[in-house]
């Protein structure tokens, strides 16, 4: 087994990493968009819940705009998450988040203060 640097391991265990497109990233950086939404899928449930069904305890969310090496990134406080059945929100930039009603719902991640830009 490889030795893991405890500081890196702690960062991995307390930081939820997410990829964003440019438009939602821009609205979040202004502080106007305080929720991020994801499909309620097995993949996202495995990221947010332990195998016993309890919620993972994140401290922050690290957002990246794309996958490039020098991509723009920022970090926000993680304030929890819940499930909503539909989303229809428009921001001052004209960016819209519109997810139609779905019985299994969508994951809504609550964001707090922007920590780093």
CNS distance restraints for C-alpha pairs under 8 A (distance, minus, plus):
assign (resid   4 and name CA) (resid   8 and name CA) 7.36 0.50 0.50
assign (resid   4 and name CA) (resid   9 and name CA) 6.65 0.50 0.50
assign (resid   5 and name CA) (resid   9 and name CA) 6.25 0.50 0.50
assign (resid   6 and name CA) (resid  10 and name CA) 6.03 0.50 0.50
assign (resid   7 and name CA) (resid  11 and name CA) 6.25 0.50 0.50
assign (resid   8 and name CA) (resid  12 and name CA) 6.23 0.50 0.50
assign (resid   9 and name CA) (resid  13 and name CA) 6.16 0.50 0.50
assign (resid  10 and name CA) (resid  14 and name CA) 6.15 0.50 0.50
assign (resid  11 and name CA) (resid  15 and name CA) 5.82 0.50 0.50
assign (resid  12 and name CA) (resid  16 and name CA) 7.68 0.50 0.50
assign (resid  13 and name CA) (resid  58 and name CA) 7.22 0.50 0.50
assign (resid  14 and name CA) (resid  57 and name CA) 6.64 0.50 0.50
assign (resid  14 and name CA) (resid  58 and name CA) 4.38 0.50 0.50
assign (resid  14 and name CA) (resid  59 and name CA) 5.31 0.50 0.50
assign (resid  14 and name CA) (resid  60 and name CA) 6.69 0.50 0.50
assign (resid  15 and name CA) (resid  58 and name CA) 5.57 0.50 0.50
assign (resid  15 and name CA) (resid  59 and name CA) 6.11 0.50 0.50
assign (resid  15 and name CA) (resid  60 and name CA) 5.03 0.50 0.50
assign (resid  15 and name CA) (resid  61 and name CA) 5.49 0.50 0.50
assign (resid  15 and name CA) (resid  62 and name CA) 6.58 0.50 0.50
assign (resid  16 and name CA) (resid  47 and name CA) 8.00 0.50 0.50
assign (resid  16 and name CA) (resid  58 and name CA) 6.43 0.50 0.50
assign (resid  16 and name CA) (resid  60 and name CA) 6.37 0.50 0.50
assign (resid  16 and name CA) (resid  61 and name CA) 4.66 0.50 0.50
assign (resid  16 and name CA) (resid  62 and name CA) 6.12 0.50 0.50
assign (resid  17 and name CA) (resid  61 and name CA) 5.81 0.50 0.50
assign (resid  17 and name CA) (resid  62 and name CA) 4.81 0.50 0.50
assign (resid  17 and name CA) (resid  63 and name CA) 6.10 0.50 0.50
assign (resid  17 and name CA) (resid  64 and name CA) 7.86 0.50 0.50
assign (resid  18 and name CA) (resid  61 and name CA) 7.16 0.50 0.50
assign (resid  18 and name CA) (resid  62 and name CA) 6.19 0.50 0.50
assign (resid  18 and name CA) (resid  63 and name CA) 4.98 0.50 0.50
assign (resid  18 and name CA) (resid  64 and name CA) 6.43 0.50 0.50
assign (resid  19 and name CA) (resid  63 and name CA) 5.63 0.50 0.50
assign (resid  19 and name CA) (resid  64 and name CA) 4.89 0.50 0.50
assign (resid  19 and name CA) (resid  65 and name CA) 5.88 0.50 0.50
assign (resid  19 and name CA) (resid  66 and name CA) 6.05 0.50 0.50
assign (resid  19 and name CA) (resid  67 and name CA) 7.69 0.50 0.50
assign (resid  20 and name CA) (resid  24 and name CA) 6.65 0.50 0.50
assign (resid  20 and name CA) (resid  25 and name CA) 6.04 0.50 0.50
assign (resid  20 and name CA) (resid  63 and name CA) 6.53 0.50 0.50
assign (resid  20 and name CA) (resid  64 and name CA) 5.95 0.50 0.50
assign (resid  20 and name CA) (resid  65 and name CA) 4.96 0.50 0.50
assign (resid  20 and name CA) (resid  66 and name CA) 6.41 0.50 0.50
assign (resid  21 and name CA) (resid  25 and name CA) 6.25 0.50 0.50
assign (resid  21 and name CA) (resid  65 and name CA) 5.53 0.50 0.50
assign (resid  21 and name CA) (resid  66 and name CA) 6.50 0.50 0.50
assign (resid  22 and name CA) (resid  26 and name CA) 6.15 0.50 0.50
assign (resid  22 and name CA) (resid  65 and name CA) 6.05 0.50 0.50
assign (resid  23 and name CA) (resid  27 and name CA) 6.52 0.50 0.50
assign (resid  23 and name CA) (resid  95 and name CA) 6.70 0.50 0.50
assign (resid  24 and name CA) (resid  28 and name CA) 6.14 0.50 0.50
assign (resid  24 and name CA) (resid  33 and name CA) 7.78 0.50 0.50
assign (resid  24 and name CA) (resid  95 and name CA) 7.20 0.50 0.50
assign (resid  25 and name CA) (resid  29 and name CA) 6.25 0.50 0.50
assign (resid  25 and name CA) (resid  63 and name CA) 7.92 0.50 0.50
assign (resid  25 and name CA) (resid  65 and name CA) 6.87 0.50 0.50
assign (resid  26 and name CA) (resid  30 and name CA) 6.80 0.50 0.50
assign (resid  27 and name CA) (resid  31 and name CA) 6.86 0.50 0.50
assign (resid  27 and name CA) (resid  32 and name CA) 6.00 0.50 0.50
assign (resid  27 and name CA) (resid  33 and name CA) 5.70 0.50 0.50
assign (resid  27 and name CA) (resid  91 and name CA) 7.48 0.50 0.50
assign (resid  27 and name CA) (resid  93 and name CA) 7.31 0.50 0.50
assign (resid  27 and name CA) (resid  95 and name CA) 7.87 0.50 0.50
assign (resid  28 and name CA) (resid  32 and name CA) 5.95 0.50 0.50
assign (resid  28 and name CA) (resid  33 and name CA) 4.68 0.50 0.50
assign (resid  28 and name CA) (resid  34 and name CA) 6.67 0.50 0.50
assign (resid  29 and name CA) (resid  33 and name CA) 7.99 0.50 0.50
assign (resid  29 and name CA) (resid  74 and name CA) 7.91 0.50 0.50
assign (resid  29 and name CA) (resid 114 and name CA) 7.42 0.50 0.50
assign (resid  29 and name CA) (resid 117 and name CA) 7.65 0.50 0.50
assign (resid  31 and name CA) (resid 113 and name CA) 7.92 0.50 0.50
assign (resid  31 and name CA) (resid 114 and name CA) 7.54 0.50 0.50
assign (resid  32 and name CA) (resid  91 and name CA) 7.42 0.50 0.50
assign (resid  33 and name CA) (resid  91 and name CA) 7.58 0.50 0.50
assign (resid  34 and name CA) (resid 110 and name CA) 6.20 0.50 0.50
assign (resid  34 and name CA) (resid 111 and name CA) 5.08 0.50 0.50
assign (resid  34 and name CA) (resid 112 and name CA) 6.94 0.50 0.50
assign (resid  35 and name CA) (resid 108 and name CA) 6.22 0.50 0.50
assign (resid  35 and name CA) (resid 109 and name CA) 5.35 0.50 0.50
assign (resid  35 and name CA) (resid 110 and name CA) 4.76 0.50 0.50
assign (resid  35 and name CA) (resid 111 and name CA) 5.62 0.50 0.50
assign (resid  36 and name CA) (resid 108 and name CA) 5.83 0.50 0.50
assign (resid  36 and name CA) (resid 109 and name CA) 5.11 0.50 0.50
assign (resid  36 and name CA) (resid 110 and name CA) 6.83 0.50 0.50
assign (resid  36 and name CA) (resid 111 and name CA) 7.51 0.50 0.50
assign (resid  37 and name CA) (resid 106 and name CA) 6.52 0.50 0.50
assign (resid  37 and name CA) (resid 107 and name CA) 5.49 0.50 0.50
assign (resid  37 and name CA) (resid 108 and name CA) 4.68 0.50 0.50
assign (resid  37 and name CA) (resid 109 and name CA) 6.17 0.50 0.50
assign (resid  38 and name CA) (resid  44 and name CA) 7.44 0.50 0.50
assign (resid  38 and name CA) (resid 106 and name CA) 5.82 0.50 0.50
assign (resid  38 and name CA) (resid 107 and name CA) 5.11 0.50 0.50
assign (resid  38 and name CA) (resid 108 and name CA) 6.76 0.50 0.50
assign (resid  39 and name CA) (resid  44 and name CA) 7.41 0.50 0.50
assign (resid  39 and name CA) (resid 105 and name CA) 7.47 0.50 0.50
assign (resid  39 and name CA) (resid 106 and name CA) 4.94 0.50 0.50
assign (resid  39 and name CA) (resid 107 and name CA) 6.12 0.50 0.50
assign (resid  40 and name CA) (resid  44 and name CA) 6.47 0.50 0.50
assign (resid  40 and name CA) (resid  45 and name CA) 6.95 0.50 0.50
assign (resid  40 and name CA) (resid  83 and name CA) 7.93 0.50 0.50
assign (resid  40 and name CA) (resid 104 and name CA) 6.76 0.50 0.50
assign (resid  40 and name CA) (resid 105 and name CA) 6.14 0.50 0.50
assign (resid  40 and name CA) (resid 106 and name CA) 4.85 0.50 0.50
assign (resid  40 and name CA) (resid 107 and name CA) 5.50 0.50 0.50
assign (resid  41 and name CA) (resid  45 and name CA) 6.13 0.50 0.50
assign (resid  42 and name CA) (resid  46 and name CA) 6.06 0.50 0.50
assign (resid  43 and name CA) (resid  47 and name CA) 6.54 0.50 0.50
assign (resid  44 and name CA) (resid  48 and name CA) 6.26 0.50 0.50
assign (resid  45 and name CA) (resid  49 and name CA) 5.66 0.50 0.50
assign (resid  46 and name CA) (resid  50 and name CA) 6.92 0.50 0.50
assign (resid  46 and name CA) (resid  51 and name CA) 7.62 0.50 0.50
assign (resid  48 and name CA) (resid  55 and name CA) 6.01 0.50 0.50
assign (resid  48 and name CA) (resid  56 and name CA) 5.52 0.50 0.50
assign (resid  49 and name CA) (resid  53 and name CA) 5.65 0.50 0.50
assign (resid  49 and name CA) (resid  54 and name CA) 5.55 0.50 0.50
assign (resid  49 and name CA) (resid  55 and name CA) 4.42 0.50 0.50
assign (resid  49 and name CA) (resid  56 and name CA) 5.23 0.50 0.50
assign (resid  50 and name CA) (resid  54 and name CA) 5.42 0.50 0.50
assign (resid  50 and name CA) (resid  55 and name CA) 6.14 0.50 0.50
assign (resid  50 and name CA) (resid  56 and name CA) 6.08 0.50 0.50
assign (resid  58 and name CA) (resid  78 and name CA) 6.24 0.50 0.50
assign (resid  59 and name CA) (resid  77 and name CA) 6.13 0.50 0.50
assign (resid  59 and name CA) (resid  78 and name CA) 5.25 0.50 0.50
assign (resid  59 and name CA) (resid  79 and name CA) 7.73 0.50 0.50
assign (resid  60 and name CA) (resid  75 and name CA) 6.67 0.50 0.50
assign (resid  60 and name CA) (resid  76 and name CA) 5.56 0.50 0.50
assign (resid  60 and name CA) (resid  77 and name CA) 4.34 0.50 0.50
assign (resid  60 and name CA) (resid  78 and name CA) 4.40 0.50 0.50
assign (resid  61 and name CA) (resid  75 and name CA) 5.57 0.50 0.50
assign (resid  61 and name CA) (resid  76 and name CA) 5.29 0.50 0.50
assign (resid  61 and name CA) (resid  77 and name CA) 6.18 0.50 0.50
assign (resid  61 and name CA) (resid  78 and name CA) 5.68 0.50 0.50
assign (resid  61 and name CA) (resid 111 and name CA) 7.84 0.50 0.50
assign (resid  62 and name CA) (resid  73 and name CA) 7.11 0.50 0.50
assign (resid  62 and name CA) (resid  74 and name CA) 5.94 0.50 0.50
assign (resid  62 and name CA) (resid  75 and name CA) 4.41 0.50 0.50
assign (resid  62 and name CA) (resid  76 and name CA) 6.62 0.50 0.50
assign (resid  63 and name CA) (resid  73 and name CA) 5.53 0.50 0.50
assign (resid  63 and name CA) (resid  74 and name CA) 5.42 0.50 0.50
assign (resid  63 and name CA) (resid  75 and name CA) 6.04 0.50 0.50
assign (resid  64 and name CA) (resid  71 and name CA) 6.49 0.50 0.50
assign (resid  64 and name CA) (resid  72 and name CA) 5.91 0.50 0.50
assign (resid  64 and name CA) (resid  73 and name CA) 4.42 0.50 0.50
assign (resid  64 and name CA) (resid  74 and name CA) 6.77 0.50 0.50
assign (resid  65 and name CA) (resid  71 and name CA) 5.83 0.50 0.50
assign (resid  65 and name CA) (resid  72 and name CA) 5.45 0.50 0.50
assign (resid  65 and name CA) (resid  73 and name CA) 6.29 0.50 0.50
assign (resid  66 and name CA) (resid  71 and name CA) 6.27 0.50 0.50
assign (resid  66 and name CA) (resid  72 and name CA) 7.94 0.50 0.50
assign (resid  67 and name CA) (resid  71 and name CA) 6.57 0.50 0.50
assign (resid  73 and name CA) (resid 117 and name CA) 6.61 0.50 0.50
assign (resid  74 and name CA) (resid 114 and name CA) 7.56 0.50 0.50
assign (resid  74 and name CA) (resid 115 and name CA) 7.52 0.50 0.50
assign (resid  74 and name CA) (resid 116 and name CA) 5.30 0.50 0.50
assign (resid  74 and name CA) (resid 117 and name CA) 4.46 0.50 0.50
assign (resid  75 and name CA) (resid 114 and name CA) 5.97 0.50 0.50
assign (resid  75 and name CA) (resid 115 and name CA) 5.38 0.50 0.50
assign (resid  75 and name CA) (resid 116 and name CA) 5.13 0.50 0.50
assign (resid  75 and name CA) (resid 117 and name CA) 6.71 0.50 0.50
assign (resid  76 and name CA) (resid 111 and name CA) 6.21 0.50 0.50
assign (resid  76 and name CA) (resid 112 and name CA) 5.95 0.50 0.50
assign (resid  76 and name CA) (resid 113 and name CA) 5.59 0.50 0.50
assign (resid  76 and name CA) (resid 114 and name CA) 4.25 0.50 0.50
assign (resid  76 and name CA) (resid 115 and name CA) 5.20 0.50 0.50
assign (resid  76 and name CA) (resid 116 and name CA) 7.17 0.50 0.50
assign (resid  77 and name CA) (resid 111 and name CA) 5.71 0.50 0.50
assign (resid  77 and name CA) (resid 112 and name CA) 4.54 0.50 0.50
assign (resid  77 and name CA) (resid 113 and name CA) 5.46 0.50 0.50
assign (resid  77 and name CA) (resid 114 and name CA) 6.48 0.50 0.50
assign (resid  77 and name CA) (resid 115 and name CA) 6.79 0.50 0.50
assign (resid  78 and name CA) (resid 109 and name CA) 7.68 0.50 0.50
assign (resid  78 and name CA) (resid 110 and name CA) 6.42 0.50 0.50
assign (resid  78 and name CA) (resid 111 and name CA) 5.23 0.50 0.50
assign (resid  78 and name CA) (resid 112 and name CA) 6.05 0.50 0.50
assign (resid  79 and name CA) (resid 109 and name CA) 7.46 0.50 0.50
assign (resid  79 and name CA) (resid 110 and name CA) 5.07 0.50 0.50
assign (resid  79 and name CA) (resid 111 and name CA) 5.49 0.50 0.50
assign (resid  79 and name CA) (resid 112 and name CA) 5.94 0.50 0.50
assign (resid  80 and name CA) (resid 109 and name CA) 6.05 0.50 0.50
assign (resid  80 and name CA) (resid 110 and name CA) 5.47 0.50 0.50
assign (resid  80 and name CA) (resid 111 and name CA) 7.70 0.50 0.50
assign (resid  81 and name CA) (resid 107 and name CA) 6.77 0.50 0.50
assign (resid  81 and name CA) (resid 108 and name CA) 5.39 0.50 0.50
assign (resid  81 and name CA) (resid 109 and name CA) 4.33 0.50 0.50
assign (resid  81 and name CA) (resid 110 and name CA) 5.65 0.50 0.50
assign (resid  82 and name CA) (resid 107 and name CA) 5.89 0.50 0.50
assign (resid  82 and name CA) (resid 108 and name CA) 5.38 0.50 0.50
assign (resid  82 and name CA) (resid 109 and name CA) 6.79 0.50 0.50
assign (resid  83 and name CA) (resid 105 and name CA) 5.84 0.50 0.50
assign (resid  83 and name CA) (resid 106 and name CA) 5.44 0.50 0.50
assign (resid  83 and name CA) (resid 107 and name CA) 4.75 0.50 0.50
assign (resid  83 and name CA) (resid 108 and name CA) 5.82 0.50 0.50
assign (resid  84 and name CA) (resid 105 and name CA) 5.17 0.50 0.50
assign (resid  84 and name CA) (resid 106 and name CA) 5.33 0.50 0.50
assign (resid  84 and name CA) (resid 107 and name CA) 6.55 0.50 0.50
assign (resid  84 and name CA) (resid 108 and name CA) 6.65 0.50 0.50
assign (resid  85 and name CA) (resid 100 and name CA) 7.85 0.50 0.50
assign (resid  85 and name CA) (resid 101 and name CA) 5.35 0.50 0.50
assign (resid  85 and name CA) (resid 102 and name CA) 5.35 0.50 0.50
assign (resid  85 and name CA) (resid 103 and name CA) 6.15 0.50 0.50
assign (resid  85 and name CA) (resid 104 and name CA) 6.90 0.50 0.50
assign (resid  85 and name CA) (resid 105 and name CA) 4.01 0.50 0.50
assign (resid  85 and name CA) (resid 106 and name CA) 6.02 0.50 0.50
assign (resid  86 and name CA) (resid  98 and name CA) 7.72 0.50 0.50
assign (resid  86 and name CA) (resid  99 and name CA) 5.45 0.50 0.50
assign (resid  86 and name CA) (resid 100 and name CA) 5.22 0.50 0.50
assign (resid  86 and name CA) (resid 101 and name CA) 4.48 0.50 0.50
assign (resid  86 and name CA) (resid 102 and name CA) 6.47 0.50 0.50
assign (resid  86 and name CA) (resid 105 and name CA) 6.67 0.50 0.50
assign (resid  86 and name CA) (resid 106 and name CA) 7.04 0.50 0.50
assign (resid  87 and name CA) (resid  97 and name CA) 6.64 0.50 0.50
assign (resid  87 and name CA) (resid  98 and name CA) 5.32 0.50 0.50
assign (resid  87 and name CA) (resid  99 and name CA) 4.94 0.50 0.50
assign (resid  87 and name CA) (resid 100 and name CA) 6.62 0.50 0.50
assign (resid  87 and name CA) (resid 101 and name CA) 7.71 0.50 0.50
assign (resid  88 and name CA) (resid  96 and name CA) 7.36 0.50 0.50
assign (resid  88 and name CA) (resid  97 and name CA) 5.65 0.50 0.50
assign (resid  88 and name CA) (resid  98 and name CA) 4.41 0.50 0.50
assign (resid  88 and name CA) (resid  99 and name CA) 6.43 0.50 0.50
assign (resid  88 and name CA) (resid 100 and name CA) 7.79 0.50 0.50
assign (resid  89 and name CA) (resid  96 and name CA) 5.70 0.50 0.50
assign (resid  89 and name CA) (resid  97 and name CA) 5.19 0.50 0.50
assign (resid  89 and name CA) (resid  98 and name CA) 6.45 0.50 0.50
assign (resid  90 and name CA) (resid  94 and name CA) 6.22 0.50 0.50
assign (resid  90 and name CA) (resid  95 and name CA) 5.82 0.50 0.50
assign (resid  90 and name CA) (resid  96 and name CA) 4.37 0.50 0.50
assign (resid  90 and name CA) (resid  97 and name CA) 6.40 0.50 0.50
assign (resid  91 and name CA) (resid  95 and name CA) 5.43 0.50 0.50
assign (resid  91 and name CA) (resid  96 and name CA) 6.37 0.50 0.50
assign (resid 101 and name CA) (resid 105 and name CA) 7.32 0.50 0.50
assign (resid 102 and name CA) (resid 106 and name CA) 7.65 0.50 0.50
